[in-house]
Amino acid sequence: MTGREELEKKFRDHGFHDFKWADPRRFVVAEWVRMKCRFGCPEYGRAACCPPAVPPVEDCRRFFREYRRAAVFHFEKTVKAPQDRFAWTRRVNGRLLALEREVFLDGWEKAFLLFLDSCNFCRKCSGRRETCKLPKSARPTPEAMAVDVFATVRRLGFPIRVLADTSQTMNRYAFLMIR
């Protein structure tokens, strides 16, 4: 079995069946994404894995250029109210972290996960990496790393659109950087 086949088996063994391979050097990294965080997200400045507690956009670009392979995982979910997504994403992010650890322990030393939603393992985030209660588990989202998820996943043929209300199905994405 090739390394790719072994990884794909591992993904499926963890219950992740909807994924595609991507070259992280082709991710769309853009300043506008950071501006949306800064001027549109209530977690800006309040979460240890969100801007401004993450690298500047240019550092994010350099980070992605260090990789040649990533798995992009697709998740669909409908919720009754926006805040209902947090319990679901907390569970999924926990399962993804277990996968990241297993991939790492299997010799893929560059394995690094980008969550499908904000890190919300703690009820109250300290807001700073230095005082994070779970620094080994906390991860940024692709958006926190300035990835234009809309453009990036469309390039892969995945569905995504802006939702007008919670009756619509969300398409969420996690990225597992591998090498």
Secondary structure, 3 states (H helix, E strand, C coil): CCHHHHHHHHHHHCCCCCEEEECHHHCCECHHHHHHHHHHCCCCCCCCCCCCCCCCHHHHHHHHHCCCCEEEEEEEECCCCHHHHHHHHHHHHHHHHHHHHHHHHCCCCCCEEECCCCCCCCCCCCCCHHHCCCCCCCCCCCCCCCECHHHHHHHCCCCCCCCCCCCCCEEEEEEEECC
